[in-house]
Structure formats: C-alpha cells, structure tokens
Amino acid sequence: MIDQNLENKYQVLLSHLQQFDRIAVAFSGGVDSTFLLYAAKEALGDNVLAVTAVSPIFPSSDEDETRKFCSRYKIQQEFFPSGDLEKPHFQTNPKDRCYHCKKDLFTGIQALAAAHGIQTVAEGSNMDDRNDYRPGRIAIDELGILSPLLETGFYKSEIRELSNEFGLPTWDKPSFACLASRFVYGEAITNDKLRMVEQAEKCLHDLGFRQCRVRIHGMMARIELLPEDMERFFEKTTRDSVNRMLKMLGFKHVSLDLQGYRTGSMNK
C-alpha cells in the first residue's frame, strides 16, 4: 500500500507532465529514467518518445533492457549514437568532461526530438542528485532540458518505492553512472579501458556484488563495495577469483578501497 502523501506526489508529477502535448525522454534504462518514462507514458499515452544514447560509456546490456521495456509498454523508441570517443574534450577527460558530454548528448537528443515534431525533452535527475559535483547539470539547464522528478521533489527512495508498486523491473536496480566516471580526471579515456571496467564490474556482479564500482588508475583497479560485502570479499576463494579475473582483463594491480562504495568518489 502506497503512502497517501507519495500517491499525491505522483499525481502532481502526472499533472506536471500533462501540460505538454508531446515529450521526449532521455532513457538510459536506469531507475530514474525508467520511472520517468513510465509516468510520461501514463500521463501522455502515445505522445511520448524514448531516446536512448548508444555509446561505449554505457554497458551494452543496458541497451537491450531499454528495448524490452519500450516493447513491453508500447513506447516509441529512437537511438542516438553519441560518438563520445571521437571528441577530444571527452578523450582527454578534463574535470568538466561531464559538461561537454551532456551538452553534446542533449543537443543531439533535442535535434532528434525536433525531427519527430517534439520540442520538449526531459531527463531523470532527482533530489538526491543535488548533493554531488555535477557539471553536466549546467549543460542541462543551459539547453532548457526538463527534470520533472527534480521539479516535483522526488527522492531516489520514493522512486524505488513507486517503481516497486508499479512492477517496474528497475525498482531495485543498483545505482549506475556512466563508465567514464570510473576514470581519474586527466587520464585518457579509451575504448579498451572502458571495456576493462565494464567486464570487471560484470565479474563482481556475477559473484553477487550488486552495488559496486571498479575505478581505474592507470592499470590499477580500485574496487568499491558496500561495507556489508567486504567480509565476503575477503574470503580466500572470492578474493583469489576477483584478482585472477581482473588481471586476465589487463589490470596489473587489484585493490579494495576500505572506505567502501560511494557515488562520485572521483570528484573528491
């Protein structure tokens, strides 16, 4: 049973979305964008377009999940090739990389939406996103991209609760940021290293570590796990398996960050 206050907040979100005739939603397949797309579909019916970026900074499995979701809910979907690795301001990984990345991404999404006769583009930032260093937020504001979840005051926990109530497959999906966020600022981002990080995190997921990060420092992997998962990680069989698998991927050294998992640790 949903709390009445949360139900009322969801109705406010639907009303907020209904002021637009048509809307395009930047749809990554994560917890927030899935919830926003579901709400947009409920509010506007067929007047919704899901736009999914295709880039090496996102795991290929996410693209498959977005296709399944849009097929299930009969939502029109378009794919936007972002071409991140072709852009010098992405490859060199400056501290404001996220600004340039978001600027290019949402400029492209706006153009694609306009080709479909849609002037309004929305993305899934929520109230919790205000607490981290996010230069990409500046680009979103500059381009006039809507953030309906932020504008109606939704927190991550509320999004998960309602997603569970609505039967959305992402309700308990671990939080995810693009793979470029695993790199130290100033370290060149390459396709090979992106794949190393993606496969390293998949190894940890396959071992049952659902919320984790593999940060890359040169050829060293720094693993972040939830504190409650560390004891299991230190079991010899698990530790040896992780060390062996990550070195097979190309890492020269494998370490565990004793501070544990936290979002935006590369921003500190």
Salt bridges, closest charged atoms under 4 A:
ASP32 OD2 - LYS156 NZ 2.87
ASP46 OD1 - LYS41 NZ 2.90
ASP62 OD1 - LYS173 NZ 3.75
GLU63 OE2 - ARG67 NH2 2.94
GLU65 OE1 - LYS173 NZ 2.89
GLU78 OE2 - HIS116 NE2 3.28
ASP96 OD2 - HIS100 NE2 3.28
ASP104 OD2 - LYS87 NZ 3.64
ASP104 OD2 - HIS89 NE2 2.82
GLU123 OE2 - ARG137 NH1 3.22
ASP129 OD1 - ARG134 NH2 3.22
ASP141 OD1 - ARG137 NH2 3.13
GLU142 OE1 - LYS103 NZ 3.18
GLU151 OE1 - HIS16 NE2 2.71
GLU158 OE1 - LYS9 NZ 3.01
GLU187 OE2 - LYS193 NZ 2.94
GLU198 OE1 - ARG195 NH2 2.62
GLU201 OE2 - ARG182 NE 2.65
ASP206 OD2 - LYS202 NZ 2.96
GLU224 OE2 - ARG215 NE 3.12
GLU224 OE2 - ARG222 NH1 2.81
GLU224 OE2 - ARG262 NH1 3.79
ASP240 OD2 - LYS236 NZ 2.59
ASP257 OD2 - ARG222 NH1 2.66
ASP257 OD2 - ARG262 NH1 2.99
